[in-house]
Amino acid sequence: MAVAPRRPPVLHGRVFRGTWAVGAGVLTKDELRSTAWRRLRRDVYADATLPVDHLVLARGVALVMPRSAALGGLTAAVLWGAGGLATAEDPVEVVVPPGTRWSPGPGVAVRSADLDGAVVRRGPWLRWTDRVRTAVDLVRRDGTDEAVVLLDQLVCARVVGLDDVRAAVEALPRCRGSARARRAAGLADGLAESPPETRLRLLLHRSGLPLPVAQFDVRSGGRFVARVDFAWPERRLALEYDGAWHGAPDQLPRDRRRLNGLMAADWRVQFVTRGDLRRPDVLLADLARALVR
């Protein structure tokens, strides 16, 4: 016979170990198996009212990882507030000191590295890499362009300061990913509001065309008109990734007014779509023609 769900106040919104809850007399074994709780992994449960996102899964892993370990990589970035970088489908990332033996099972990616004290703690269980260490670890491991994309997102989300990351990567000894990290930190600007904007900026940077000003405020008669993704002010040309323009009914009128305002200020606007980024030669040829008009 199924046990009626019971949620003691001490467990509201909590992620906890089942053995602790039973051993402390908070729940019985039968109550632990009720619909009030969701099993995340062996001996780890969550209040069933919690959405199972990456953060909840990370809290569960933190309860069972070695005391010398820390959550790292994209998981640490999520803990610092960059919530869009990892979902419930992505493995929880854990950094363990060299020589640590731990087999966590599915859903966890373990990396061995010296933590060098670059860890923050919240309560007795939750430990993750600090802001700069998180950013440096991420830009060391990906290809240069993807590292720039990640770093732009971290800086834009105010997880970390770009100058702090640049100083940290310059101080790295020669090691795997150190040269890539320095290149990425040099190319990042932290202004892009989406990954495609960063990819577009990198394409423009390598194109040989005149470089634009990123996140430029267009003004007319001393009045603010709009902030555009990229601008060539002397040519009064703006380049916008189309993700900045919305099709939702409540947003469309504002987008139209924005575009009308730019046109009234005698600015031209060229749009770039996701498909355009897959055809860079065509995109750059179109832009080159626009720049000489």
N, C-alpha and C positions, 0 to 999 in steps of 0.2 A: 504493500500500500504506500502510495506516494506521501511524502511528508509535506505539510503545508509550508510554504515559504515564510521565513522569518528573518528580518534584517535588524539585528541589534544596531543601535545608533553608532557604536564604535566602529562598525564596518561600512557605514554609509559612504559611498563614493571611494571605497578603498580597494587597493590591490594587496593581497596578503597571502601568506603561506597557510595551506590547509592544516598542516601539523601544528602550527602555532595556535590557530583558532580553536582547534579541538583540544589541544593540550591545556590551553588557558581556560577552557570551559565556556568559551564564547559561543561555540556551535557544537552540536553533536555530529557524528559522522553522517548520519542520515540527513540532517539539515544542510550539511555541506553539499550534498548531492541534489538539493532542491533547485528549482528554477530561479531562486533568488541570486544564484551565483553562476558565473561563467568560468569554466576551467580554461586557463590560458596555456599552461604547460604542466608538467608533472609537479604536483604539490603547490601550484600557484593558481590562485583564483582571483576573480574581480567581481565587484558588484555588477550584476547583470544590467543595471540601468546605465552603466558607463558605455559610451561608444568605443568599440575596439579600434583605436587608431594606433599609430606608431608610438605615440607617447605612452599609452597604456601598456602596450607590449614591452616597451623599454623598462617601465617600472616593474613589470613582472620579472624580466631577466635580471634586473639589478638585485632582486631579492635572493637570487641563487648563484650569482657569479662570485668568483673568488674575492676575498676582501682586498686583495692587492690589485684588482682589476678596476677599470673605469670604462664607462660607455664612451664611445668615440665616433669619429667620422660623421656621417650624415645623421646618426642618432644624436650625437652631441649637438650638432647644428640645430636639430629640432628642439632640443632642450633649451637652447639659447634663444629660441623664438623664430627660427626659419622653418615654420611648420610645413611649407610646401615641398621641402626637399626630400621627404621620405613618407611613404604611406604604410598602411597595414600590410601591404604585399611585400614590402622590402624587409630584408633581414635586419634585426637589431645588431648594431656593430659594437664590439667589445674589444678593448685593448688590454692585453695581459703582459706582465713583465716576462722577459726571456726566461725559459726554463719552467714556466707555469704549465701544469698539465690540467686540462679541463675539457670535457667533451659534453657540450650543452645540448646537443641534439638539433633538430630542424629549427629554422627560423632565427638562427644566430650566426653571425659571421665573426670569427675570432682572428685578431691580428696580434702578433707578438712584437713588442717594442718597449723600450725604456720610457717610462712616463715622466721621469725627472721632476717629480713634484708638481707638474702642470695639471693639477686635478682640483676641482671644486667639490664640495660635499654639501648635501642637504639631508639632515637627519642621519640615522645610523646606516642606511643602506644605499642611498642614491649618490653615486659618484660619477662624474664625467669630466672630460678634458676641458681645460679653460678655453677662453675665446680664441686667443691667438694660436694655441696648439691645435685646436680644432680646424681652424682655417689652413694652417700650414700642412697638417696631415692631408687635408683634402686636395690642396693644389699640388702636392707631391705625387699623387697617385694616378691622376687622370692625364689624358693628352692635353697639350697646351691650350687648345681652344676651349675644351670642356672645363679645364681648370679656371680659365678666365671667366667663363659663364658662372661657375660656382662662386668665385670670389666676388664678382659683381653683385650676385644675389645676397651674399653675406653682408657686404658693405651697405648695399641699399636697404637691407632689413635692419641695419644698425647692430648687427651681431658683433662686428669687429671694425676697427679703423684701418683703412688701407695703409696708412703710414706705419702702423704697428706691425702689420703683416710684412711689409717691405723690409723693415728693419730685421724682423725675425728670419726671413728667408736669406737675407744677406749674411746673417750670422751662422747659417747652417754650415757644418763641415761638408766636405765632398761626400755625398752619399746618394743612394738611389732616389731619383726624383728631385734632387736639389737644384740642378740646372733648370729643369722644367718649372719648378716653383718660382725661381727668380724671373724667368721669362714671363710667366703668367702674372706675377705681381707687377711687373713693368707695364704690361698691356692692359691691366684692369683699370677702370676709372670709378667704379661704384655708382655710376649714374643711371645705368640701364634699369628699366623697370620690369623687364622680362628677358628670358634667355634669348628669344629671337632678336631683340634689340642689340644684345651683346654680339651675337653672330653677325648681324648686319654691320655693326661698327668695325669688327675685325675684317670683314670683307672690304669695307671702304678703306681701312688703314693700309691694306696690301694692294689696293687697286692702282695706285699711281695717280689717281684723280686728286684734285684739291681736297684737303681734309675739311670736314664740316665741324661746326660747334655742336656738341651734344647738349640736349636739354636746354635749348635756347628760348629765352623769353622774347616774343615778338611784341613790339610796342608801336603804336601809331599816335602821333600827336601827344606823346607823353602818357598815353593810356595803354594799360596791359590788354593785349588781344588774346594771346594763347601761348602756351609753352609747347614747343614742337620737339620731336625726338632728335632730329638733326637739321642744321640750318647752314646755308651759305649766305650770310647776311648781305654781303656786297652784291649778290645776285638775286636777293629776295626770293630764294628757293628753299622750301622746306621738304624734308623727306620723312615720311611717317610710316612706321610699321602698322599694318591695318588692325592689329590687336588693340591698338589704342582707340579704335573707332568701334562703336557698339551698335548692335542691331536691336537691342531691347526697346520696346515701345517708349519707355520713360526716358531713355538715354538718347534716342535718335534725334529728337528736336534739339537737344543741347549740342550734339555733334554737328548738326546742320548749321546752327548759329555760329559755332566755332569756325567751321569751314568758310561760311559767308563772311565772318569777321576777318579772316586771313585774306580772302580775295579782295575785300573792300580796302584792306591796307596795302593792296597791290603786291601781295605775295602769291607765288605759285606753290602748289602742293602736289608732290608726287608720292604715290602710295606704293608700299611693298607688301606683298602677301607671302604666306608660307611657301606657296608654289614658286614665287619669284626667287626665293632663296635657294631653291633646288636648280635654278637656271642662272647662275651668277653672271655668265658671260652676257646674256641678254639683258639682265638687270643693269649691269654696268654700262653697256652700250647705250641703253635708254637714258641713263643718268648723265652720261657724257654729253649726249645731245642736248639734254635739258640745261646743262651748265653753260653751253655756248650760245644759248638763245638770248 
